[in-house]
Amino acid sequence: MSRDADEGRLQAIKGMNDVLPPESAKWNYIERRARSLFEGHGYREIRIPILEYTSLFVRTIGEATDVVEKEMYTFLDRDKRSITLRPEGTASAVRAYLEHSVHVKEPVTRWYYSGPMFRHERPQKGRYRQFYQMGVEAFGVAEPTIDAEQIALLQTFFADLGITGLDVLVNSVGGPEDRPLYRAALLSYLEPRRASLCEDCQRRLVTNPLRVLDCKVEGCARAIQGAPSVLDHLGQGAREHFEGVTEALKELEVPFRVEPRLVRGLDYYTGTIFEVRAIASDLGAQNTLGGGGRYDSLVREMGGPSTPAIGFAFGMERLALTLPGEPETFDVAPEVFFASHGEAARLRCLKLAQKLRARGFRIELWHRTTSMKAQMKRADKLLARTVVVVGDEELADQHLVLRDMKSGEQRRIAEDELVPELKKILRG
Ligand code: AMP
């Protein structure tokens, strides 16, 4: 089918997905847990725009990264300014931090964000063109304990959700002062092996040789097997910091592995970097659930004062795919389902339901004119905890029938008995 014909069809853009119930219930559950955990660590939410000027991402993520080179959704707006759908959250967080002079107002800033990101990648399971991330950023702390705290936060979050087979990888890519030394060592190792590298990596030798370590092409993966370790090329500062991180991780009893080949796709990282992978999942090469690291130079490079910073992000889609449990089990069931017979009874239920909602009960009304049997079937399907039935008889004597769907017991009660009876069943 031609591209034009594609556009005429009523379908979502390739790599961009709808999240429907009950899957969305799983997402909500993850989001609620993450928010509560982030807030429990002192992070507060920021909301950042989905669009930014393109130059922001070019300057922060780096010109020679895959994201900037070939994955950004960039276009001219009506004022002919080049704008980009955000491919990640850190760049905007740093922009907001500087734009609002937050560094002047507080010595330490902890933020979290959530929302859609956009990268024009090749879609496959666990990799999409619109995907959702939740992430944290901490500004103003240089001490290694915060690195360990963030790594522990990410690991604990996944483990507490019931995900098993987690692999926590940590590494240090050193500061800007260490980079030239390692780059030179890596280049003198890779240059003689140039012929066995893929086309992209041959180009990376010039633009960004560290990225070769991350290439999944078989020839490249083989070629880097004996590559020098970045950890052997750290200056004293970076080495001591990294020792501080691993020591704190041991103190926290976080299971982790030092992986000197670990590199990340964005250029702004300095020092500690980390990833948490779900190795027992069926996500294949897309098994990195979340990752992050330090970006101690970025705030200064963007025109601000020298400010150490560290953050991570995890992807919602991959996490939802990995999280055990059928999506239905995350649905929030109604506490009371109203079933009625006839228009007058329906109206009475409508009013009663409104009253109960005002008192905090979760209620669902059927509304449609169908048989009582169909309504009970629906209540069953929704896993409603109780059903209130109002038929002709109940209408006549201002009573109603309350059915406990778990025990199957049902009783005719007066209307003013409803709230205490419901409380007994629902709140024990
Ligand atoms: P990054 O921003 O590249 O460090 O990625 C952090 C996390 O976001 C990854 O571990 C994934 O869980 C998720 N992620 C990144 N890119 C994608 C994508 N194209 N599709 C789905 N999830 C993604």
Residues whose N, C-alpha, C, O or C-beta is under 5 A from the ligand:
A	BS01	AMP	E88 R119 E121 G126 R127 Y128 F131 T288 L289 G290 G291 A313 F314 G315 E317 R318
